[in-house]
Structures are given as structure tokens and as C-alpha cells.
Amino acid sequence: MNNKYDVIIVGAGPSGIFTAYELTKINPEKKVLIIEQGKPVNKRNCPIPQLNKCIKCKPYCNITTGFAGAGAFSDAKLSLYDSEEEEVLVGGDLPKIIGNAETKSLIDYCDEVYLDFGGDKTIAGIEKKDEIRKIKNNAKEHNINLIDIPIRHLGTEKSRELYERIQNYLLNNNITILFETVVEELIIENGEAKGVVTPNEKYFGEKIVLALGRKGADVLSDFCDKYNIEKEVGVVDIGVRFEMNTEGDIEKINELMYEGKFVAEVAPFKDKVRTFCQNPNGFVAAEVYDNGLSLVNGHAYKEKKSTTTNFAILCSHKFTEPFKKPIEYGYKVAELINMLSNGEVVVQRFGDILNGKRTWEKDLEENSVEPTLKTALAGDITLGIPYRTMTNIVNFIIEMDKVVKGFANPDNLLYAPEIKFYSNAVKIDKNLETNIKNLYAIGDGAGLTRGLMMASGSGVYLARRLFNS
């Protein structure tokens, strides 16, 4: 076997996929290898719908791992940009490195690629701007910022079909993909990346790309420590998945924007709290990370609908000296909540939180908001979420009720833990290269991007720079 490649990409999430895709367009003669610890997207199946419980699939959770990463099982929204705004307002730090104009160009390009592979042509949030502006102005009066940007919703079930078409395209265009293969070590010699080590083989490459995604953020952090890859202490987002009936003000927001991104700095700590990943008429879902940790997320299908809307409420924590382990901190919070629930996601009524009591199964049976995650355990999330984070979330919900009536309904549900692991903040230059020569870091796991579109854009940008920088 010839184990020498021009480019080795570790991880087959959107950033790694789009690096490989763009290389087929601009450098088709290059020999490219993608190494992915999960399965092909067409072989990724979650047994929860059939078994009505999470069995913690081994060796990896099919929701978080495999071709297309967690994006294949998310509601798959592509966040575009407001043409009237100079800045790109969501999606991470890529604009800080390459500028807003080039970032917008990348978003346009990636959007066309998604359309070519079957993305929905409908864009939410570009009509009825006057009505959106009224909501935005009302939010501002309550010190809440509404970021309204166009959204292209792929849909959970449709995104898998789309990514399978991309997967087949790559395989038919000289891209080698090793599935169910783990990269255990990097080969670094004299400050230069030379290759990677898997359990059974060594692979050598001229360029090594780490595209590990949020699921691989801890692995990337370990690589940074082991190989002296420079990084900064990043932000960790800790919070809950919030579920409410789709009626009234929230239904109007769904219709106008599909996703309303609300951000505030609430009292008393003035930490940033935001809504994220809104799923109109969607479903709350469980996903399993390493060591069997159960976390919560949300899906929205194109055809299958519920009567509720769910989204994350996340509190951002930026740690100061001497603490330098935000990912480990997030894992500890998740471990504590899992310990309380025997490894399940916990759900609690908002009214019970305010009244200082746990939620019981009988409470959910009588609740006006019916939980869509049937495997969640009724309990008390306040026993596991830190005081500062929980205080921020509760106060945010109360303030949001002034903008979106019904937000603080006592029957609304909070699921925990929801934690976003993109806290490495790997130090990279304008070519997205680390301090190790020929070693590059992209996507959410590197702390560079947040979300499908920006991760995809980082891959395209890198492919264009790899052999032309």
C-alpha cells in the first residue's frame, strides 16, 4: 500500500469535506486522504426511534460521529449574512482572520455548492423586513439584541441525503476516505508535520489538516498539549435545550426568520447569553460523546413535525488565569448531570425551577408542553448546572418573556446538559497554519468557526491556500 499523500485530512465534518471538495476543483491531481473515525453517512443510524431509548452505541455515537459530523443529524441550517451589514455577525472568528468581504464571498460560494447537491432553494428571513425590524427594536428596548440573518434550512433527513451525494462525489473524484479509523498520533519532526498514526498504519502527507469538529475538540486539545501546538484558552458554552409550544410570538418568529438569534448580557454577572440552533416544530434529541456522556441537541425535519419549538440557551464563559481547561470544565458539568440521572438527559419544568422543586414524571404527564425527547429523565437540572450559569439562564428567560410572550411559561421545558465544545482556539495564521509547519487547523473543533456554513467556508479557504500560499 502506498501511504504517501499530498494532503491528509483528519475528520470528515463540513470543514474537512469542503477542503477535499475544493481540492478536486482546483488541484484534482493531488492525492488526498480523509480519515474519519465514524461511518459513511448512509450507514449512520440512531436506534432511539425504534427502541425508545439510547443504548450508547459503541464504539461511537452515530449522531455525533461519521461523514458530515454532527451536521448530518442536526436540523442543518445554513446561516448566510445580511447584505446590509458590513460585518458577518455569526459563525465564529474566520472573518477576523480573512476579513468580512472574503468571508461573504466564501459563504456565497458554499451556498451554491449546497444548492448544487440538492439544498432547499427557500431562504427564510429576507421578506417582511419591516416586521422583523419591529421585533428587533422591541428587543433592543429590553437590552436584548436580535441578530436577524437569512437562513437556508436543509432539514435533518434531507441533509443526510445531500451529504451522501457529496460523499459519493468525493469518492468518485480521487478522494480516498478511511472510515472507522482513529488517528492516535501525529508525526512531527523538527517542528514540521509529516503524517499521522492510526492503530494499524502510518500515513505520510505533505500537508496535514486537523478538521476534528466539536466532537473532536478534546482530541485536538490533547494534540496541542502533546506536540506543543500553540493555543489560547477559549470560551465554553454551557446551557440547556429549551422547549415551548409553537404558538403566539414564537410562531411569528418562526414564520418571519425561521431562527431568531437573541443575545443579551443579563444581570447580575453580565455574561453573554444567547439562543442558538432554533428548531421550529422540531424534536429534542440525545447524543452521546466519549466516555458515554449523554448531551442534548435539537433536530428539525422538512416533513415530520411536532407542536413545539426548541433551541439552545447557552451561557458563554471565558476563563481567566490560571485556569486553562475549558473543555474539561464542560465535561465535568456534563458528568455531574449524567451522574444524577444514571446517564440520561435530564428535563425540568421552568416553573419547578422557579419554585425550587424537582420535576417528576407525573408532572410531565399533566404538562401543557409535551416533551419530544421521550428518553429524558424528569429531575432537577439545578443540582448539576453551576449557580452562575443557571442564574444567567433563568434571568435570560424572564427578560426574553418581555419580547417573546410565553417564553417564561412555567410549563416550558429545560433539558440538560447542552454544551458546545469549541474551546481550543488554536493559534493559526492567515493561511490557517499552526506554529507547526504544514499542520493546519480548521472548523469548529479548532475554535475557528461555529456552524455548518462557516466550517464549510474555512475548508474552501484552506484548500485555496494550501498550495498557493
N, C-alpha and C positions, 0 to 999 in steps of 0.2 A: 504494500500500500504506500502510495506517495503521500506523505503527511506534510507537505510544504504548500503553503497558500500565500497569496498576495495579501488577503485580508481575512482575519478570524474575528467573528462577531460572537460575543458571549451573551446570549439572551435573544429570544425571538418575540419580544414585545414590539409595540409600534416603532420605537426608535431603531431597534435592530433591523426590523423588517424594511423600513424605509431607507435605511443605509444600503441594504442589499439591493432593493428595487432601483434606487437611483444609480447604483454602480452598473446595473445591467443596461442602463440607458447611456451613460457617459463613458464607462470603461468596461464594455462587455467582454473584453479579452482577459480581464483579471479573474483569477481563481479565488473564489470566495467560499468560506465555510461559516455556517451558523451552527452554534452548539446550544441546544435547548434541553433543560432538564425534564421538561414535560412532554406531553404527547402532541401529535398533529391535531389541528383544531377540529377536524372531522371525527376524531376519536376521543375527544374530551366530553365526558358525560357525568353529570352530577346525579347521584341516586336519590336525593332528597324527595323529588316529586313522587317517586314510586314507593319509597319506604316510609315517607313522612318523618324521617329523622336523619340527622347527619351521622354517618358511620366513620368519619375522619379517614377518608381514602388514603391508602399507602401506595407508594412512598410519598406522594404529593397530592394536594387538593387539586382537582381538575378545574375548579373555578379560578384559582389564582395562578396556576402553572400550566404552561403549554404554549403552542404557537398562538400569537396575538396577545399573550399575557392575560391579565385580569380584564382587559378591554373586551375580550370576546364574550364575557359573561356579564358585563356591565350593561347599562342602558345605552351605552355607545353614543354619546353626544359629541359632536364636533363643534367646539367653540370657535367662532370666527372673530371678527373685530368690527368695531363701529367706525365706519369710514369718516365720520365727522370728528373723531378723536385722533389727535396726533399720536398718542401712545396706545400700545397694545395692553389692555388693562388686566387680562387674566392669562394664566398659563405658565407662570414661573419667571425665571431670570434670563431666558435666552435673549430678550430684547436689550438687556443691559450689556450683553457681550457683543452682539452683532448689529444693534440699532433697530429702531422701530420700523423703518422703511423696508429693510431686508426681511425682517420677521413677517411683515404683512405680505410680502411677495412669496415667502415660503408657505404661508397659510393659504394663499390663493392657489399655489401650485399643488399642495397636498389635497386641497379640497377637490380639485379637478381629478386627481388620481382616485380619490374615494368615489367620485361620481362615475369614473370610467369602469370601476369594478362593481358598480351597482348601488351606490349610495342614493338615498332618497333626495329628490330634487327640491323638496319643500324646505324653505328656510323660515324658522319662527323668529319673531321679534323685529321684522322690518316694516310691518304695517302698523297702522294706528299709533304712530309715534306720539301724537298728542295725548292719548290716553295713558301711555307709558310714562310720559313726562309728568303727568298729574300725580301718578303713584310715586314717582321719583322725588318730586317736590314735597309731597306729604311726608315721605320717609325722612327727608333732609330736615324737616321741622322737628323731628324727634331724634336728631343726631344719628340717623341711620343712612348709610349710603347704598343706593340700589345701582348696581352695575348692570346695565342692560346691553347685551351684545347679541348679534344674530346667532342662532343655534341650528345646526343640522342634526336631526335625530335619526340615527341609523336603526335603533331598536335592538333589543337583546338577541332575539332569534335571527334577525336579518344580518346583524353584524357578523355572526359566525359564518353565514353563507358568503358574505363579502370577503372575509379574511381567508376562507378556504379558496376562493378564486385567486387571491393574492398568493397564497401558499403554493398553489398549482403553477401559477405564473413563474414564481421563483425557481421551482424545481424544474420547470421546462426551459429555463434560461440560464443554465450553467451554474446555479447556486446549489451547493451541497448543504444539506441540513441533517445534523445528527440529533435525533430525538432521544429522550430518556437518557441523557448523558450529562453528567455533572462535571464542571470544571473545578478541580480541587486545588490547583496551584497555578500560579503564573511563572513563566520562565523569564527572569530578569537577569541580565548580565551587564555589568559595568554601567548601570543606570539606563539600560535600554531594554525594551520588551522584545522578546524573541519568540514567545509561544505560550502554550497552555498545557496543563497536565490533566488528563481525565483518569478514571480508575484503571483503564486498560491501555492507554495510549498517550503519546506526546504528539502535539501538533505545533508546527512552526509556521510563523507568519511574519510578513514584512510590517504589517500594521495590525495591532490588536485593539479591538473596540469592546469596551465594557458597557453593555446595554441591558443592565440587570433588572430594571424596573423596581417598583416599590417592594415587590415580593423578595427581591434580592438585595435590598438596601443593607441588611445586616451582613451579608456575604461581602459586599463591596466595602463596607466599613472594616471588616476583618482584613481584606486585601490591603486596604490603605495602611493599617497598622503593621501588617507583616512586611510589606515591601516599601515602606516609607513614602507612600503616595500622599502628597500634601492635601489636607482637607481643613475645613473650618467647621466649627460647631454650628449646626443648622437649627432650624425651627422644627419642633414636633407638634403635630396637630392631634389633640385628644378631644373626643367628644362622644356624641350619641347619634343614632339614626332616629329621626323624629317622624311620626306618622299621624296624619289627621285626615278626616273625611274631606273628600273633594267636593266642596260646596262653598258658596259665598265668595269672599275675596280671593281665596287661594285658587279657586276655579277660574276666576277672571285673570289672574296672573298666568296660569297655565295656558289659557287661550291666547293671551297677548304675547307672551315671551317664551313659553314652554318652561323656561327655567329663570327664576328671579334670583340673582346673586346679591343677597343682603349682607352688608358688613357694618359692624359697629364696634366702638371701644366702650364697653359698658362699665359702670361703677361696680365695685369700688376700685378695682385693680387697673382698669383701662387697658386690659389685654384685648387683642383683636379677636373678635368672634364673628363667624360667618356661616351662611348657609352654603351648601355645596352638593352637587350631584342630585338635583331635583328630579323626581320620577312621578309625573302626573299619572294617576290611575295605575300606579306601579305596584311592585311587590318588594318587601323587605327580604333580604337573603343572608344566609350564614356562609362564611368562608373560613377555611382552615389554613393557618400558617404553620411554620415549622414548630416542632415540639407539641403539635396537636392543639395549638391555641385557636379558639373559635372567636372570630370577629364578625362584625355585621356590616352589610353593604346594602345596596338597593338596585333593582332592575326595573326597566320599563320596556314592555313589548310593543310591537306595532299592532298586533291583533288581539292578544289576550289582555284584558283589562280588569282592574279591581275598582272599588269605590273609594279608595284612599290615595293620597299623595304622600310620598315620603322623600326625605332629604336628610343629609347630614347637617348637624350643628357642631362646628369644630372650633375649639379654642386653641390659639397659637401660643406656644411657649418658647421663648428664646432664652436659653440659659446663659448665665454668666460664670465667670471664673469662681472656683476651679473646676466646675462640672463640665465634662466633655463627652457625655454618653447619652444623647437624647434618644437614640433608638432603643437602647437598653432600658431607659426610663419608661418609654412607651410600652415595651414588652412587659415590664413589671406591673404596670397598671392593668394590662390585659390578663396577665397571670392571676392577679388578685381577684378580678371579677370572675374569671373562669373557675378559680378555687371555690368561690362562694356558690357557684351554680353547677358544680360537677361537670365542668367542661362545656356548658351550653351558653348561648347568648341569653342575657337577662333582659326582660321587659318590665317596665313600670309605668303606671298611670301618672300623668303630670300632677293631678290633684292629690294623689297619695304622697308624692314628693313634698308638696307644699304642706301637707298635714302630718308629715313625719312618720308615715307608716309604710310597710311593705305592701306590695300588690299580691293578691292571691288569685288562683285560677278562677275561683267563683266571681271575683271582681271583673275579670276579663269577659266571663260569660255574660255578664249584665252590662258590659260597657257599650256605649254607642259607637265607638271606633273599634272595629273588629280587626285584630292583628292578622296581618298577612303572612308573617313568619310563624307557622304553627309549631315549630320546634322550640321556640323561645320559652324560657322558664320565667314564670311570674316571680318577681322578687324585689330586691331593693338595690338599685344601682348606686345609691349614695354611700353604701358601705365600701365600694371599690374605687369610685372616681374621686380624685383628690378634692379637698374643700374648695380651693381656689378655682379649679376648673368647673366644679359643679355650681358654685355661686355665679360664675360668669354665664353659664348656660341658662340657669333659672332666670337671672335678671334680663338676659337677652330675649328669652321667650316673652316675658312680661312686657318689655319695651316693644317687641315686634307686634304685639296684640293691638297697639295703637295705630299700626299701619295696615296690618292684615287681621281683620276681625276674625276671631275664632282661634287665633294662634295659641292663646293661653287657656283654651278649653280644658277643664280638668280631666276629660276623657281621652285627650291626646296621649299618645304613647311614646316613650323614650326607650330605645334599645341600646344596650352597651355590651362590649366596647366597640367604638369605631375609632380607629387610629390610623393615621396616614404616615407610613414610613418612608419619608424622603428627606432624611435629616443629615445626609453625609456632607453635602455642599463641597464636593471635590473641587479643588482649585484647578482651573483649566484656563488656557489662553484663548485667543480669538480663533484658533484652529480647533478648539475643544480638546487640545492635547494636555495631558497632565505633566508633572515635572519629570516623569519617566518618559524618555524619548520613545516615540512610536506607540505610546499607550494613550488611548482616548477614552473619555467617559461622557456618556450622553443619557438623556431620558430622565424619568422621574427618580430612579434609584440613585442617580448622581447628584440629586438636589438641583438639577438644572431646569427641569420642566415639571408641569402639573397638568395631566390630561392628555387625551389621545392626540389632539391636533398638534399641540406644541411638541410633544415627544416625537411625532412623525416628522415635523419640521426640523428638529435637531438632527435626525438621521439623514435627511436630504442635504442639509447644510454640510454635515461632516463628509458625506460621500463626495461632494463637490470640492472639498478642501484636501482630501486625503493624498491625492497625487498631483495637486496643483497649488499647494501652499508655499 
